[in-house]
Amino acid sequence: MPFIRIQLMKGRTIEQKRELAKSIIDIIDKTKFAKKEDVHVIYEEMNDDNYYCD
């Protein structure tokens, strides 16, 4: 049972996150890595003050 963890900055809509999760799950299913119903996508949202990139 794969767990896909995605870290991203806050600000995406629930629709955007659902669309991304569905796309990822479809790819995993198509490659026969795991069945759709066994894949879990977990989002970890960060605030701007918890991330730095130059």
mmJSON file of the N, C-alpha and C atoms, coordinates in Angstrom:
{"data_MODEL":{"atom_site":{
"group_PDB":["ATOM","ATOM","ATOM","ATOM","ATOM","ATOM","ATOM","ATOM","ATOM","ATOM","ATOM","ATOM","ATOM","ATOM","ATOM","ATOM","ATOM","ATOM","ATOM","ATOM","ATOM","ATOM","ATOM","ATOM","ATOM","ATOM","ATOM","ATOM","ATOM","ATOM","ATOM","ATOM","ATOM","ATOM","ATOM","ATOM","ATOM","ATOM","ATOM","ATOM","ATOM","ATOM","ATOM","ATOM","ATOM","ATOM","ATOM","ATOM","ATOM","ATOM","ATOM","ATOM","ATOM","ATOM","ATOM","ATOM","ATOM","ATOM","ATOM","ATOM","ATOM","ATOM","ATOM","ATOM","ATOM","ATOM","ATOM","ATOM","ATOM","ATOM","ATOM","ATOM","ATOM","ATOM","ATOM","ATOM","ATOM","ATOM","ATOM","ATOM","ATOM","ATOM","ATOM","ATOM","ATOM","ATOM","ATOM","ATOM","ATOM","ATOM","ATOM","ATOM","ATOM","ATOM","ATOM","ATOM","ATOM","ATOM","ATOM","ATOM","ATOM","ATOM","ATOM","ATOM","ATOM","ATOM","ATOM","ATOM","ATOM","ATOM","ATOM","ATOM","ATOM","ATOM","ATOM","ATOM","ATOM","ATOM","ATOM","ATOM","ATOM","ATOM","ATOM","ATOM","ATOM","ATOM","ATOM","ATOM","ATOM","ATOM","ATOM","ATOM","ATOM","ATOM","ATOM","ATOM","ATOM","ATOM","ATOM","ATOM","ATOM","ATOM","ATOM","ATOM","ATOM","ATOM","ATOM","ATOM","ATOM","ATOM","ATOM","ATOM","ATOM","ATOM","ATOM","ATOM","ATOM","ATOM","ATOM","ATOM","ATOM","ATOM"],
"id":[1,2,3,4,5,6,7,8,9,10,11,12,13,14,15,16,17,18,19,20,21,22,23,24,25,26,27,28,29,30,31,32,33,34,35,36,37,38,39,40,41,42,43,44,45,46,47,48,49,50,51,52,53,54,55,56,57,58,59,60,61,62,63,64,65,66,67,68,69,70,71,72,73,74,75,76,77,78,79,80,81,82,83,84,85,86,87,88,89,90,91,92,93,94,95,96,97,98,99,100,101,102,103,104,105,106,107,108,109,110,111,112,113,114,115,116,117,118,119,120,121,122,123,124,125,126,127,128,129,130,131,132,133,134,135,136,137,138,139,140,141,142,143,144,145,146,147,148,149,150,151,152,153,154,155,156,157,158,159,160,161,162],
"type_symbol":["N","C","C","N","C","C","N","C","C","N","C","C","N","C","C","N","C","C","N","C","C","N","C","C","N","C","C","N","C","C","N","C","C","N","C","C","N","C","C","N","C","C","N","C","C","N","C","C","N","C","C","N","C","C","N","C","C","N","C","C","N","C","C","N","C","C","N","C","C","N","C","C","N","C","C","N","C","C","N","C","C","N","C","C","N","C","C","N","C","C","N","C","C","N","C","C","N","C","C","N","C","C","N","C","C","N","C","C","N","C","C","N","C","C","N","C","C","N","C","C","N","C","C","N","C","C","N","C","C","N","C","C","N","C","C","N","C","C","N","C","C","N","C","C","N","C","C","N","C","C","N","C","C","N","C","C","N","C","C","N","C","C"],
"label_atom_id":["N","CA","C","N","CA","C","N","CA","C","N","CA","C","N","CA","C","N","CA","C","N","CA","C","N","CA","C","N","CA","C","N","CA","C","N","CA","C","N","CA","C","N","CA","C","N","CA","C","N","CA","C","N","CA","C","N","CA","C","N","CA","C","N","CA","C","N","CA","C","N","CA","C","N","CA","C","N","CA","C","N","CA","C","N","CA","C","N","CA","C","N","CA","C","N","CA","C","N","CA","C","N","CA","C","N","CA","C","N","CA","C","N","CA","C","N","CA","C","N","CA","C","N","CA","C","N","CA","C","N","CA","C","N","CA","C","N","CA","C","N","CA","C","N","CA","C","N","CA","C","N","CA","C","N","CA","C","N","CA","C","N","CA","C","N","CA","C","N","CA","C","N","CA","C","N","CA","C","N","CA","C","N","CA","C","N","CA","C"],
"label_alt_id":[null,null,null,null,null,null,null,null,null,null,null,null,null,null,null,null,null,null,null,null,null,null,null,null,null,null,null,null,null,null,null,null,null,null,null,null,null,null,null,null,null,null,null,null,null,null,null,null,null,null,null,null,null,null,null,null,null,null,null,null,null,null,null,null,null,null,null,null,null,null,null,null,null,null,null,null,null,null,null,null,null,null,null,null,null,null,null,null,null,null,null,null,null,null,null,null,null,null,null,null,null,null,null,null,null,null,null,null,null,null,null,null,null,null,null,null,null,null,null,null,null,null,null,null,null,null,null,null,null,null,null,null,null,null,null,null,null,null,null,null,null,null,null,null,null,null,null,null,null,null,null,null,null,null,null,null,null,null,null,null,null,null],
"label_comp_id":["MET","MET","MET","PRO","PRO","PRO","PHE","PHE","PHE","ILE","ILE","ILE","ARG","ARG","ARG","ILE","ILE","ILE","GLN","GLN","GLN","LEU","LEU","LEU","MET","MET","MET","LYS","LYS","LYS","GLY","GLY","GLY","ARG","ARG","ARG","THR","THR","THR","ILE","ILE","ILE","GLU","GLU","GLU","GLN","GLN","GLN","LYS","LYS","LYS","ARG","ARG","ARG","GLU","GLU","GLU","LEU","LEU","LEU","ALA","ALA","ALA","LYS","LYS","LYS","SER","SER","SER","ILE","ILE","ILE","ILE","ILE","ILE","ASP","ASP","ASP","ILE","ILE","ILE","ILE","ILE","ILE","ASP","ASP","ASP","LYS","LYS","LYS","THR","THR","THR","LYS","LYS","LYS","PHE","PHE","PHE","ALA","ALA","ALA","LYS","LYS","LYS","LYS","LYS","LYS","GLU","GLU","GLU","ASP","ASP","ASP","VAL","VAL","VAL","HIS","HIS","HIS","VAL","VAL","VAL","ILE","ILE","ILE","TYR","TYR","TYR","GLU","GLU","GLU","GLU","GLU","GLU","MET","MET","MET","ASN","ASN","ASN","ASP","ASP","ASP","ASP","ASP","ASP","ASN","ASN","ASN","TYR","TYR","TYR","TYR","TYR","TYR","CYS","CYS","CYS","ASP","ASP","ASP"],
"label_asym_id":["A","A","A","A","A","A","A","A","A","A","A","A","A","A","A","A","A","A","A","A","A","A","A","A","A","A","A","A","A","A","A","A","A","A","A","A","A","A","A","A","A","A","A","A","A","A","A","A","A","A","A","A","A","A","A","A","A","A","A","A","A","A","A","A","A","A","A","A","A","A","A","A","A","A","A","A","A","A","A","A","A","A","A","A","A","A","A","A","A","A","A","A","A","A","A","A","A","A","A","A","A","A","A","A","A","A","A","A","A","A","A","A","A","A","A","A","A","A","A","A","A","A","A","A","A","A","A","A","A","A","A","A","A","A","A","A","A","A","A","A","A","A","A","A","A","A","A","A","A","A","A","A","A","A","A","A","A","A","A","A","A","A"],
"label_entity_id":["1","1","1","1","1","1","1","1","1","1","1","1","1","1","1","1","1","1","1","1","1","1","1","1","1","1","1","1","1","1","1","1","1","1","1","1","1","1","1","1","1","1","1","1","1","1","1","1","1","1","1","1","1","1","1","1","1","1","1","1","1","1","1","1","1","1","1","1","1","1","1","1","1","1","1","1","1","1","1","1","1","1","1","1","1","1","1","1","1","1","1","1","1","1","1","1","1","1","1","1","1","1","1","1","1","1","1","1","1","1","1","1","1","1","1","1","1","1","1","1","1","1","1","1","1","1","1","1","1","1","1","1","1","1","1","1","1","1","1","1","1","1","1","1","1","1","1","1","1","1","1","1","1","1","1","1","1","1","1","1","1","1"],
"label_seq_id":[1,1,1,2,2,2,3,3,3,4,4,4,5,5,5,6,6,6,7,7,7,8,8,8,9,9,9,10,10,10,11,11,11,12,12,12,13,13,13,14,14,14,15,15,15,16,16,16,17,17,17,18,18,18,19,19,19,20,20,20,21,21,21,22,22,22,23,23,23,24,24,24,25,25,25,26,26,26,27,27,27,28,28,28,29,29,29,30,30,30,31,31,31,32,32,32,33,33,33,34,34,34,35,35,35,36,36,36,37,37,37,38,38,38,39,39,39,40,40,40,41,41,41,42,42,42,43,43,43,44,44,44,45,45,45,46,46,46,47,47,47,48,48,48,49,49,49,50,50,50,51,51,51,52,52,52,53,53,53,54,54,54],
"pdbx_PDB_ins_code":[null,null,null,null,null,null,null,null,null,null,null,null,null,null,null,null,null,null,null,null,null,null,null,null,null,null,null,null,null,null,null,null,null,null,null,null,null,null,null,null,null,null,null,null,null,null,null,null,null,null,null,null,null,null,null,null,null,null,null,null,null,null,null,null,null,null,null,null,null,null,null,null,null,null,null,null,null,null,null,null,null,null,null,null,null,null,null,null,null,null,null,null,null,null,null,null,null,null,null,null,null,null,null,null,null,null,null,null,null,null,null,null,null,null,null,null,null,null,null,null,null,null,null,null,null,null,null,null,null,null,null,null,null,null,null,null,null,null,null,null,null,null,null,null,null,null,null,null,null,null,null,null,null,null,null,null,null,null,null,null,null,null],
"Cartn_x":[0.84,0.0,0.895,1.109,1.98,1.354,2.19,1.818,2.69,2.073,2.787,2.674,3.808,3.819,4.31,3.516,3.841,3.946,5.099,5.295,5.179,4.361,4.162,3.801,3.931,3.573,2.052,1.541,0.098,-0.399,-1.664,-2.262,-2.966,-2.763,-3.458,-4.891,-5.792,-7.185,-7.349,-8.439,-8.73,-8.912,-9.462,-9.635,-8.289,-7.319,-5.983,-5.317,-5.458,-4.837,-5.513,-6.814,-7.518,-7.115,-7.012,-6.616,-5.213,-4.294,-2.927,-2.908,-3.63,-3.669,-4.238,-5.314,-5.917,-4.944,-4.202,-3.219,-2.114,-1.615,-0.561,-1.069,-2.254,-2.834,-3.06,-3.518,-3.718,-2.409,-1.339,-0.034,0.44,0.309,0.723,-0.09,-1.379,-2.252,-1.869,-1.604,-1.261,0.051,0.98,2.271,2.216,1.043,0.825,1.646,2.083,2.839,1.933,0.705,-0.287,-1.67,-2.68,-4.056,-4.462,-5.342,-5.798,-6.279,-7.065,-7.668,-6.654,-5.431,-4.401,-3.441,-3.573,-2.646,-3.222,-2.37,-2.769,-1.853,-2.435,-1.669,-1.85,-0.729,-0.738,-0.058,-0.757,-0.189,0.29,1.486,2.027,2.219,1.41,1.489,2.35,3.202,4.125,3.791,4.073,3.981,5.255,5.171,6.35,7.491,7.161,8.215,8.916,8.488,9.125,9.935,10.189,10.888,11.732,12.924,13.781,14.407,14.388,15.064,15.655,16.938,17.626,17.461],
"Cartn_y":[-1.164,0.0,1.242,1.863,3.034,4.28,5.021,6.332,7.347,8.261,9.301,10.578,11.095,12.3,13.471,14.539,15.715,16.915,17.57,18.783,19.973,20.954,22.118,23.319,24.493,25.719,25.823,26.444,26.657,27.531,27.349,28.231,27.504,26.197,25.441,25.181,25.129,24.825,23.322,22.935,21.511,20.852,21.591,21.044,20.76,21.659,21.446,20.225,20.085,18.95,17.637,17.652,16.432,16.035,17.018,16.731,16.138,16.699,16.176,14.762,14.537,13.208,12.179,12.525,11.596,11.265,12.262,12.026,11.084,11.311,10.458,9.034,8.896,7.569,6.848,7.57,6.963,6.431,7.193,6.759,5.502,5.49,4.313,3.096,3.279,2.183,1.69,2.608,2.232,1.465,1.77,1.074,-0.253,-0.581,-1.836,-1.901,-0.741,-0.703,-1.031,-0.516,-0.788,-0.479,-1.033,-0.752,0.63,1.29,2.629,2.7,1.716,1.766,1.574,1.19,0.975,2.155,3.168,4.304,5.436,6.02,7.142,8.326,9.501,10.723,11.617,12.043,12.873,14.202,15.293,16.625,17.197,17.76,18.503,19.934,20.835,22.227,23.029,23.88,24.681,26.159,26.919,28.375,28.924,30.121,30.755,30.918,31.14,31.371,30.088,28.944,27.667,27.108,27.934,27.456,28.591,28.252,29.256,28.676,29.448,29.08,30.343,30.316,31.499,31.615],
"Cartn_z":[0.0,0.0,0.0,-1.154,-1.24,-0.607,0.09,0.601,-0.131,-0.839,-1.57,-0.748,-0.312,0.52,-0.333,-0.369,-1.164,-0.234,-0.259,0.529,-0.408,-0.018,-0.857,0.002,-0.606,0.081,0.141,1.184,1.312,0.166,-0.173,-1.171,-2.302,-2.438,-3.488,-3.047,-4.003,-3.681,-3.507,-2.879,-2.713,-4.077,-5.033,-6.382,-7.038,-6.879,-7.439,-6.811,-5.509,-4.819,-5.205,-5.353,-5.78,-7.192,-8.091,-9.476,-9.525,-8.762,-8.718,-8.156,-7.067,-6.456,-7.427,-8.116,-9.079,-10.205,-10.685,-11.751,-11.28,-10.085,-9.533,-9.354,-8.804,-8.583,-9.908,-10.934,-12.257,-12.83,-12.693,-13.21,-12.485,-11.178,-10.409,-10.817,-11.026,-11.454,-12.853,-13.775,-15.158,-15.24,-14.354,-14.376,-13.634,-13.083,-12.344,-11.058,-10.573,-9.317,-8.139,-8.199,-7.148,-7.701,-7.062,-7.454,-6.942,-7.71,-7.328,-5.886,-5.501,-4.163,-3.035,-3.38,-2.361,-2.208,-3.058,-3.057,-2.201,-1.371,-0.517,-0.806,-0.989,-1.216,0.006,0.57,1.772,1.446,1.699,1.481,2.807,2.772,3.912,3.435,3.955,3.526,4.497,3.928,4.728,4.577,5.618,5.556,4.934,4.371,3.778,4.775,6.043,7.028,7.471,6.972,7.298,6.136,5.12,3.936,3.381,2.901,2.272,1.022,-0.042,-1.288,-1.874,-2.215,-2.736,-4.22],
"occupancy":[1.0,1.0,1.0,1.0,1.0,1.0,1.0,1.0,1.0,1.0,1.0,1.0,1.0,1.0,1.0,1.0,1.0,1.0,1.0,1.0,1.0,1.0,1.0,1.0,1.0,1.0,1.0,1.0,1.0,1.0,1.0,1.0,1.0,1.0,1.0,1.0,1.0,1.0,1.0,1.0,1.0,1.0,1.0,1.0,1.0,1.0,1.0,1.0,1.0,1.0,1.0,1.0,1.0,1.0,1.0,1.0,1.0,1.0,1.0,1.0,1.0,1.0,1.0,1.0,1.0,1.0,1.0,1.0,1.0,1.0,1.0,1.0,1.0,1.0,1.0,1.0,1.0,1.0,1.0,1.0,1.0,1.0,1.0,1.0,1.0,1.0,1.0,1.0,1.0,1.0,1.0,1.0,1.0,1.0,1.0,1.0,1.0,1.0,1.0,1.0,1.0,1.0,1.0,1.0,1.0,1.0,1.0,1.0,1.0,1.0,1.0,1.0,1.0,1.0,1.0,1.0,1.0,1.0,1.0,1.0,1.0,1.0,1.0,1.0,1.0,1.0,1.0,1.0,1.0,1.0,1.0,1.0,1.0,1.0,1.0,1.0,1.0,1.0,1.0,1.0,1.0,1.0,1.0,1.0,1.0,1.0,1.0,1.0,1.0,1.0,1.0,1.0,1.0,1.0,1.0,1.0,1.0,1.0,1.0,1.0,1.0,1.0],
"B_iso_or_equiv":[0.0,0.0,0.0,0.0,0.0,0.0,0.0,0.0,0.0,0.0,0.0,0.0,0.0,0.0,0.0,0.0,0.0,0.0,0.0,0.0,0.0,0.0,0.0,0.0,0.0,0.0,0.0,0.0,0.0,0.0,0.0,0.0,0.0,0.0,0.0,0.0,0.0,0.0,0.0,0.0,0.0,0.0,0.0,0.0,0.0,0.0,0.0,0.0,0.0,0.0,0.0,0.0,0.0,0.0,0.0,0.0,0.0,0.0,0.0,0.0,0.0,0.0,0.0,0.0,0.0,0.0,0.0,0.0,0.0,0.0,0.0,0.0,0.0,0.0,0.0,0.0,0.0,0.0,0.0,0.0,0.0,0.0,0.0,0.0,0.0,0.0,0.0,0.0,0.0,0.0,0.0,0.0,0.0,0.0,0.0,0.0,0.0,0.0,0.0,0.0,0.0,0.0,0.0,0.0,0.0,0.0,0.0,0.0,0.0,0.0,0.0,0.0,0.0,0.0,0.0,0.0,0.0,0.0,0.0,0.0,0.0,0.0,0.0,0.0,0.0,0.0,0.0,0.0,0.0,0.0,0.0,0.0,0.0,0.0,0.0,0.0,0.0,0.0,0.0,0.0,0.0,0.0,0.0,0.0,0.0,0.0,0.0,0.0,0.0,0.0,0.0,0.0,0.0,0.0,0.0,0.0,0.0,0.0,0.0,0.0,0.0,0.0],
"pdbx_formal_charge":[null,null,null,null,null,null,null,null,null,null,null,null,null,null,null,null,null,null,null,null,null,null,null,null,null,null,null,null,null,null,null,null,null,null,null,null,null,null,null,null,null,null,null,null,null,null,null,null,null,null,null,null,null,null,null,null,null,null,null,null,null,null,null,null,null,null,null,null,null,null,null,null,null,null,null,null,null,null,null,null,null,null,null,null,null,null,null,null,null,null,null,null,null,null,null,null,null,null,null,null,null,null,null,null,null,null,null,null,null,null,null,null,null,null,null,null,null,null,null,null,null,null,null,null,null,null,null,null,null,null,null,null,null,null,null,null,null,null,null,null,null,null,null,null,null,null,null,null,null,null,null,null,null,null,null,null,null,null,null,null,null,null],
"auth_seq_id":[1,1,1,2,2,2,3,3,3,4,4,4,5,5,5,6,6,6,7,7,7,8,8,8,9,9,9,10,10,10,11,11,11,12,12,12,13,13,13,14,14,14,15,15,15,16,16,16,17,17,17,18,18,18,19,19,19,20,20,20,21,21,21,22,22,22,23,23,23,24,24,24,25,25,25,26,26,26,27,27,27,28,28,28,29,29,29,30,30,30,31,31,31,32,32,32,33,33,33,34,34,34,35,35,35,36,36,36,37,37,37,38,38,38,39,39,39,40,40,40,41,41,41,42,42,42,43,43,43,44,44,44,45,45,45,46,46,46,47,47,47,48,48,48,49,49,49,50,50,50,51,51,51,52,52,52,53,53,53,54,54,54],
"auth_comp_id":["MET","MET","MET","PRO","PRO","PRO","PHE","PHE","PHE","ILE","ILE","ILE","ARG","ARG","ARG","ILE","ILE","ILE","GLN","GLN","GLN","LEU","LEU","LEU","MET","MET","MET","LYS","LYS","LYS","GLY","GLY","GLY","ARG","ARG","ARG","THR","THR","THR","ILE","ILE","ILE","GLU","GLU","GLU","GLN","GLN","GLN","LYS","LYS","LYS","ARG","ARG","ARG","GLU","GLU","GLU","LEU","LEU","LEU","ALA","ALA","ALA","LYS","LYS","LYS","SER","SER","SER","ILE","ILE","ILE","ILE","ILE","ILE","ASP","ASP","ASP","ILE","ILE","ILE","ILE","ILE","ILE","ASP","ASP","ASP","LYS","LYS","LYS","THR","THR","THR","LYS","LYS","LYS","PHE","PHE","PHE","ALA","ALA","ALA","LYS","LYS","LYS","LYS","LYS","LYS","GLU","GLU","GLU","ASP","ASP","ASP","VAL","VAL","VAL","HIS","HIS","HIS","VAL","VAL","VAL","ILE","ILE","ILE","TYR","TYR","TYR","GLU","GLU","GLU","GLU","GLU","GLU","MET","MET","MET","ASN","ASN","ASN","ASP","ASP","ASP","ASP","ASP","ASP","ASN","ASN","ASN","TYR","TYR","TYR","TYR","TYR","TYR","CYS","CYS","CYS","ASP","ASP","ASP"],
"auth_asym_id":["A","A","A","A","A","A","A","A","A","A","A","A","A","A","A","A","A","A","A","A","A","A","A","A","A","A","A","A","A","A","A","A","A","A","A","A","A","A","A","A","A","A","A","A","A","A","A","A","A","A","A","A","A","A","A","A","A","A","A","A","A","A","A","A","A","A","A","A","A","A","A","A","A","A","A","A","A","A","A","A","A","A","A","A","A","A","A","A","A","A","A","A","A","A","A","A","A","A","A","A","A","A","A","A","A","A","A","A","A","A","A","A","A","A","A","A","A","A","A","A","A","A","A","A","A","A","A","A","A","A","A","A","A","A","A","A","A","A","A","A","A","A","A","A","A","A","A","A","A","A","A","A","A","A","A","A","A","A","A","A","A","A"],
"auth_atom_id":["N","CA","C","N","CA","C","N","CA","C","N","CA","C","N","CA","C","N","CA","C","N","CA","C","N","CA","C","N","CA","C","N","CA","C","N","CA","C","N","CA","C","N","CA","C","N","CA","C","N","CA","C","N","CA","C","N","CA","C","N","CA","C","N","CA","C","N","CA","C","N","CA","C","N","CA","C","N","CA","C","N","CA","C","N","CA","C","N","CA","C","N","CA","C","N","CA","C","N","CA","C","N","CA","C","N","CA","C","N","CA","C","N","CA","C","N","CA","C","N","CA","C","N","CA","C","N","CA","C","N","CA","C","N","CA","C","N","CA","C","N","CA","C","N","CA","C","N","CA","C","N","CA","C","N","CA","C","N","CA","C","N","CA","C","N","CA","C","N","CA","C","N","CA","C","N","CA","C","N","CA","C","N","CA","C","N","CA","C"],
"pdbx_PDB_model_num":[1,1,1,1,1,1,1,1,1,1,1,1,1,1,1,1,1,1,1,1,1,1,1,1,1,1,1,1,1,1,1,1,1,1,1,1,1,1,1,1,1,1,1,1,1,1,1,1,1,1,1,1,1,1,1,1,1,1,1,1,1,1,1,1,1,1,1,1,1,1,1,1,1,1,1,1,1,1,1,1,1,1,1,1,1,1,1,1,1,1,1,1,1,1,1,1,1,1,1,1,1,1,1,1,1,1,1,1,1,1,1,1,1,1,1,1,1,1,1,1,1,1,1,1,1,1,1,1,1,1,1,1,1,1,1,1,1,1,1,1,1,1,1,1,1,1,1,1,1,1,1,1,1,1,1,1,1,1,1,1,1,1]
}}}
